[in-house]
């Protein structure tokens, strides 16, 4: 009798281990980490999720709302496998649920884009139905697709000789465009049609700055050192700079369409030095923003006296939006300070000393602010 009871308990225990709910399986996929941690359990859960079929798609997408990059990949591939199998077996997919998910802008942008891709596989007319309402979408991927769709319309109109309709469409596309390649294309087309675009305003680049240098950065000593502008900005001050040289603030205004400030040009070519760039912006209200900077030099960013970003890296590229930092602008006056460090490398490709900075939202659209000259 005891032996039979033990066997029964073992069978019940085995059944309990196997009886994971869909929620448990998704939780295992959400919990997977880098370097193989939890991969074995995730692999089993992945197979179980896929086996459950299309009924899992909505819950899978919602799980991506709180997943990190690694677990999102597990969830994405599970969803793709479900859709692929369902299409092959001619099973019905929950199209209405997927479209509702795409329409809910509170959801993760990558998850919404994934649901949109599945809908496109179900119905080739999905882009025509959904993209017109996505020119201001918070998902960068969906927004880019919406802009591309309007560009195609404008180019067709232009090819047909309807320049006015094309100009209106290019303008509409530009209102939603946040990616440099699309903006460059649109600006070029609009300028051919006689319309001048202020690219810096469109992107939110800051063009008015005060600069001061040189402070010492020989042997990379200056990045961590706190020089006077980091504790208090006094535009009338005369600082003791590198080798006792006097350092005073000078005003500069960038004429570059992408707000680029060439410090070699503005301050004279120098090596092993630190420069500071200071500006004041007025915000119409309190707003959460991103500071997006490009520089080939060591960089720190401060907003209203608080450091929000640092990266001590030299001459590894200076693309637009290379560095991104989150910050909050107060309603009214806000101070922004950059620390731009140049090292002592002598190679020809290591001579650039420059920066650019723009203020935007999470999708890359310029936020409202103003500067006094």
Secondary structure, DSSP 8 states (H G I E B T S, - for coil): -HHHHHHHHHHHHHHHHH---HHHHHHHHHH--STTTTHHHHHHHHHHHHHHGGGGHHHHHHHGGG--HHHHHHHHHHHHHHHHHHHHTT----HHHHHHHHH-TTS-HHHHHHHHHHHHHH-TTHHHHHGGG-TT-S-HHHHHHHHHHHHHHHHHHHHTT-HHHHHHHHHHHHHH--SHHHHHHHHHHHHHTT----HHHHHTB--EEEEEEEEE-GGG-SSSS--GGGT---TT-EEE-GGG-EEE-EEEE--STT--EEHHHHH---SSEEEEEEEEEEESS-EEEEEEEE-SSEEEEEETTEEEEEE---SS---TT-EEEEEEE-SEEEEEEEEEEE----SGGG---EEEEEEE-TTS-B---B---
